[in-house]
Amino acid sequence: MRCYVRQPKSTQSVQSFWETSTTLAEILWDQEKSSAGQDHLATRFLSACRDAFLVQLQSEPTRSRVGQTPSLIDLVLTSDEDIVCEIQTTAGLGKSDHAVLVIGFNFAAPQTTPPPRFNFAKADIDSIVIDLGRVEWGSELSGLNSDATWCKIRDSINSAVNVHVPKTKAGSRNRKKWMDRDTLVAVKKKHQLYRKWLESRSGQDYLYWRKSSNQAGKACRKAQRKLEKTIADNARNNPKGFWSYVKCKTSTRSGVADLKRGDGTKTSNNREKADILNALFESVFAVEPDGLLPDPPAATLREELVDFDFSVEKVWKLRFPNSTLPRRRARMISTHSY
């Protein structure tokens, strides 16, 4: 899988992110070197990553079995480590011995607030009937054509609905419909036991985690089958619930909301959204003319640095709680010093 950020209408990648799986155990990623020979695949792969200015961020083992040494075979490679804010190593899916990597990015997604909806379950139907009964429809609709008649009736109904039907905010439901309380507890217990096994690395904790993982999988499948059976049994009496469940399983939702043009109108299709976003991204890049670059302005120096002391040992002693970049550069300096 690859994610990248580039200048619009350009084929050159600016920022890239790779998540890949490899079995090159000869690479020591914490030291950024290979224990194999120069012609080995592991050495050539590590050299290719350096030539592409890629940094590997995953440090914890991603594949573990009882009686075997944990290995790091799932890599997170990026050309800009600032775009990755965190990496969580969680339990694998099903019976897989590969860990699942939850990777957080520093990309802000647009937040859309759904508009309020009418709650017809609490509507005052009697008041709506009274308001519509007070309208003199004979005189109001006399002399009007079909379109004007429909607009008059529609406006009268909407006016009564706005007065006598309360509105409610559309709540977000991120949890699956079949996820009940017992199933949620089983899934949380699975992740807790996995984190406990990562800390202890004991065989007993591994067995507890695998047992909990199997129980969580069975609970999820049982809850999903229970919901589907309930929907199927009530399909004749509640066809809307059946087709709503079918739609949520077969439809694809788009996360890009309507965008405003320069004149204040909104876009109507995805092509217009792409053109607006492409024009916005293109406007932030400077267009440089062909030819020689202009000379930079002369800088005024307050103090000239003549003597300085820079060593790998001093860099290693520095404390950087939020970044490991200086330490990686120190390893590269000590490894590739000429």
Secondary structure as the mmCIF struct_conf table of DSSP 4:
data_model
#
loop_
_struct_conf.conf_type_id
_struct_conf.id
_struct_conf.beg_label_comp_id
_struct_conf.beg_label_asym_id
_struct_conf.beg_label_seq_id
_struct_conf.end_label_comp_id
_struct_conf.end_label_asym_id
_struct_conf.end_label_seq_id
STRN STRN1 ARG A 2 ARG A 6
TURN_TY1_P TURN_TY1_P1 PRO A 8 LYS A 9
BEND BEND1 GLN A 12 GLN A 12
STRN STRN2 SER A 13 SER A 21
TURN_TY1_P TURN_TY1_P2 ALA A 25 GLU A 26
STRN STRN3 ILE A 27 LEU A 28
TURN_TY1_P TURN_TY1_P3 TRP A 29 GLU A 32
STRN STRN4 LYS A 33 SER A 34
BEND BEND2 SER A 35 ALA A 36
TURN_TY1_P TURN_TY1_P4 GLN A 38 ASP A 39
BEND BEND3 HIS A 40 HIS A 40
HELX_RH_AL_P HELX_RH_AL_P1 LEU A 41 ASP A 51
TURN_TY1_P TURN_TY1_P5 ALA A 52 PHE A 53
STRN STRN5 VAL A 55 GLN A 56
BEND BEND4 GLU A 60 GLU A 60
BEND BEND5 THR A 62 THR A 62
STRN STRN6 ARG A 63 ARG A 63
TURN_TY1_P TURN_TY1_P6 VAL A 66 GLY A 67
BEND BEND6 GLN A 68 GLN A 68
STRN STRN7 SER A 71 SER A 71
STRN STRN8 ASP A 74 THR A 78
BEND BEND7 SER A 79 SER A 79
HELX_RH_3T_P HELX_RH_3T_P1 GLU A 81 ILE A 83
STRN STRN9 VAL A 84 THR A 90
HELX_LH_PP_P HELX_LH_PP_P1 ALA A 91 GLY A 92
BEND BEND8 LEU A 93 LEU A 93
TURN_TY1_P TURN_TY1_P7 GLY A 94 LYS A 95
BEND BEND9 ASP A 97 ASP A 97
STRN STRN10 HIS A 98 HIS A 98
HELX_LH_PP_P HELX_LH_PP_P2 ALA A 99 ALA A 99
STRN STRN11 VAL A 100 PHE A 105
BEND BEND10 ASN A 106 ASN A 106
HELX_LH_PP_P HELX_LH_PP_P3 ALA A 108 GLN A 111
HELX_LH_PP_P HELX_LH_PP_P4 THR A 113 PRO A 116
STRN STRN12 ARG A 117 PHE A 118
HELX_RH_3T_P HELX_RH_3T_P2 PHE A 120 LYS A 122
HELX_RH_AL_P HELX_RH_AL_P2 ILE A 125 GLY A 133
TURN_TY1_P TURN_TY1_P8 ARG A 134 ARG A 134
BEND BEND11 VAL A 135 VAL A 135
HELX_RH_AL_P HELX_RH_AL_P3 TRP A 137 LEU A 141
TURN_TY1_P TURN_TY1_P9 SER A 142 GLY A 143
HELX_RH_AL_P HELX_RH_AL_P4 SER A 146 HIS A 164
BEND BEND12 VAL A 165 VAL A 165
STRN STRN13 LYS A 167 THR A 168
BEND BEND13 ARG A 175 ARG A 175
TURN_TY1_P TURN_TY1_P10 LYS A 177 TRP A 178
HELX_RH_AL_P HELX_RH_AL_P5 ARG A 181 SER A 200
HELX_RH_AL_P HELX_RH_AL_P6 GLY A 203 ASP A 233
TURN_TY1_P TURN_TY1_P11 ASN A 234 ASN A 237
HELX_RH_AL_P HELX_RH_AL_P7 PRO A 239 THR A 250
HELX_LH_PP_P HELX_LH_PP_P5 VAL A 256 ASP A 258
STRN STRN14 LYS A 260 LYS A 260
TURN_TY1_P TURN_TY1_P12 GLY A 262 ASP A 263
BEND BEND14 GLY A 264 GLY A 264
STRN STRN15 LYS A 266 LYS A 266
BEND BEND15 ASN A 269 ASN A 269
HELX_RH_AL_P HELX_RH_AL_P8 ASN A 270 SER A 283
TURN_TY1_P TURN_TY1_P13 VAL A 284 VAL A 284
BEND BEND16 PHE A 285 PHE A 285
HELX_LH_PP_P HELX_LH_PP_P6 GLU A 288 PRO A 289
BEND BEND17 ASP A 290 GLY A 291
HELX_LH_PP_P HELX_LH_PP_P7 LEU A 292 LEU A 301
BEND BEND18 ARG A 302 GLU A 303
HELX_RH_AL_P HELX_RH_AL_P9 VAL A 312 LYS A 317
BEND BEND19 LEU A 318 LEU A 318
TURN_TY1_P TURN_TY1_P14 PRO A 321 ASN A 322
HELX_RH_AL_P HELX_RH_AL_P10 LEU A 325 THR A 335
BEND BEND20 HIS A 336 HIS A 336
#
